[in-house]
Structures are given as C-alpha cells and as structure tokens.
Amino acid sequence: MKYRTLPGSELNVSEVCLGTMTWGEQNSEPDAHAQLDYAVAQGINFIDTAEMYPVPPNAKTQGRTETILGRWLALRGREGLVIASKVAGPGRRDWIRGGRTDLTREVIAEAADTSLARLQIDHIDLFQIHWPQRNVPNFGATAFDPAKEKPGPSIYEQVEGMAGLIDAGKIRYYGLSNESAWGVCEFRRVARELGVPGPVTIQNSYSLVSRNVDNDLAEALFREQMSLLAYSPLAAGMLSGKYLGGAQPPDARFTLFDDLGVRFRKPIVREAVAAYVALAKKRDLSPVQLALGYVKSR
C-alpha cells in the first residue's frame, strides 16, 4: 500500500480509503467489521463515514454506520488510523437533529459531538461538510438555478464553526464535499481573511463516467493546494460491469434500492460502461482495474 500526506495537513493516508455508507443497511455489523479487519490487513489506514449514513438514508437507521464503526474502534483502538466523518448539509434529511440542518456554528458543533459519541473517540481527524449550505447543482443536477437560492448561514459562519472545533481539539482538520470551484476558493479566501485554518480536502464524485472535477475544480484545487478525495470511482458499481445488458444481480445496490444512483443508470452512461468493459477486456484488465486505475492516475 502506498501513502500520501494530504497537503496542508499532517495526515498521512493510504491511497485507498475505506468507505462505509452501506453498513447498517446493505451490510450487517459483522460484515462491516470483517471489511475493516481486511482493509487494515491490506494497509488501509483511512476510513470515511458520515452522520447521515447508511444509504439509502432514513430516520430509523441514521447514525447506525458511525455506531458500527465506533464499536469496532472500541475493540481495536484507533492507533494508526485516520478517521473522517461528515456533517449533513441542509434540507435533504429532516429527521437529523429534528430538521436543524442549516450549517450554523451550533449545528456544526452538535454534529461533531454526536459523531464523536457514536464513534467512541475523542477527536475526528477530518470533518467534512457533506454538501453545501448554499444552492449548488449536485447529485445528478447539471445546471445552476438561481431560483433555488435561499438564505442561510454564511461561509464565514461555517469556517468559524470548523475553526472552533479545531481549537477545542474535537477535530484536527476539515474538508468539503460535493462542492464547486467557487465554493472551494471562497472557503479558502474567507479562512485567510479570518486568519483561521481553511479546508484541506474536497470529496467529490469522480470516475470514468463522472469527470466534472477535470474542469475548473481541478484548477482550483491545484491553485489552493487541496486534495481531491474521489468517491464513487466505480460509479456506484456500474463500472464493474455487473449491470451490463440490464442485469440485476441479487443483493446488488440497484436491485435492492431502485431509486438510488439514477444519474449513473442513464442510457448514455450504460453505453459508456459497455465500451469501457470492452476496452478492459481488450487490454486483459478487469473493468474494476481499468476504472480504479484511471482515478488513481489522475
């Protein structure tokens, strides 16, 4: 396993990060603990979760993923591991904090405290804003719509909230997720203006069939010396080839949860996946090797 130090931090992380969003819904607690044991045995030291998980999210299961990870950490200890989590953004999940999801200082602090309790640790290495407070086209949306603008806590307040958690020793660093180039640059500018730490990472979807990062966001990350944490490198499993020809494998995500990942199941995506699978076969690679190799190379 190779490791990289995230710029602007002292976090030395494995190139592969273990995602957790299926734990407590699609995967049981024993499944999750087996995955953790295997990942650590392979040299993975970077684990990413979120207060909203598991997916698909609902009121009954919210927080279960962090709880499952916390039980494993309580048995094993966190030494040598980098633990990342996320505070949910506004509006999408009314059951989180009784609907109080606007990213005020108080909400950011409460989210950190509840995540720490579920994880059974005294600090989070990387605490991320799961999606922006403001209006941003995300999760399959392709165009910005000014009509969706709503008032809410400013980026100044969010930066101050994260800086306060760093000062309190509850988190070491913070990051963004599902963000735009403008958001990255504005968060960093505000942090410089306030003289406090800025975000060090952004976690966005990136794969052979999801390349929005390659445009202005890539330049913003280069200029600001921030790291991309690429999620969904297999496009929710599409790039594995298991859904080719309309196949619905038993226990696969899209078989179990028909309303998930609609953006990855469009005809144009299916056509691209079929072409990539054929290319992988021609090069004596598995579709997964091709897809992950592309993301790693970028």
Beta strands, then each sheet from edge to edge (+ up, - down):
strand 1: 3-5
strand 2: 12-14
strand 3: 17-19
strand 4: 46-48
strand 5: 82-87
strand 6: 124-129
strand 7: 171-177
strand 8: 201-205
strand 9: 227-231
sheet 1: 1+ 2-
sheet 2: 3+ 4+ 5+ 6+ 7+ 8+ 9+
end
